Amino acid sequence: MLELHLGDCFEIMATMPDKSVDHIITDPPYSDRVHKGARGGNEAKKTLHQNNSLIAFKCFTEDDFINFCTEGLRITKRWMILTCDSLHAAQAEKEGLPVIRVGAWIKPNSAPQFTGDRPGVGWETVLILHPEGKKKWNDGGHHAVWIYNIVHGQHPTKKPPALIKKWIEQFTDLGETIFDPFMGEGTVGECALQMGRNFKGVEIEPGWYELAKQQIEAQESQLVLF
């Protein structure tokens, strides 16, 4: 099953029944603080936007993030995996959301601190949520730490396919449905199909939606052929 939507994920999620997807794996917008500082070395997106940032899309306030997580937990049966702003992860715990673990994606090839006046940041927060009820994952005592190099795609915040596939392997099962409300260029969707999962995705920006749709549907066609 493949289902793609162009639109605002908050509006689309509001129409979705409770427990209508098995998992959410996504990369929502970060805070204004992080977006302003996005000046890394992504050769695919050198255009600077507001605040001289590489990030053009709207940032999330703490309220935006909590509202998103709350709605995501309503529609999700099992795991909700998010790369997110560390401040947003702290707010989720403060608000009493069902945070199971706060993990880390370590980025060995991340950009240095260009100002040279403080240490660089070589990791991103991974927030792991689960609705109330029995929990199961597929990797025993493995730590919530993942070490993968940054990859550069057309979208400025593309996540490494190897990292996404590892999460799919660890947290999900064959035939389940993964939902990505912030598709970007469609990495989660491509990986989900490659690994025998169903996929539902939303993207608000028409240009990224068309790219994601093209790449995900190409992956689906390839799987049908073989």
C-alpha angles and dihedrals in degrees: 000000000000124000124172128182135189108212149066109322092213090059093045095045089052088064094049119099122241114279092006096142129043099220144002119217111175150133109229123191116284128224126289088255092061096040091054090054096050101118101126129142102272101149091193094064113035095148110114119218133182115346089013089284129147088223115091101173126089118276124232124246118213089258091051090052096047091047090050094049092046092052091043091054090051094058097037126088098193137356129014111194119186136173101213150154111290089230090056091050090052090049090052090056092045091052091052099246114162096267108176097179141348106218138175138238105210113209110200093184097045120137118272123243098276095200090058091212097105140017118286124242111247101174145049130220118254112201116201117196133175131183117242112289142061116339129210134174133171106235109069114212097353112142123244090250123109125186114202133142120247114259124205119226133158093278113073094229101040113156122220112268089220090059093048091048091051091054091047090051094047102041108026140054134222114283096018123128121247119197125203112185092184103046100171104178093346105260096145091049094051092048093046093055093045089055098048099260130129118243138211119181142177130195125177099198111079095213094052091042092056092048092048092047092050094049097042094046090048088054091049091050091050091053091050090053093053 
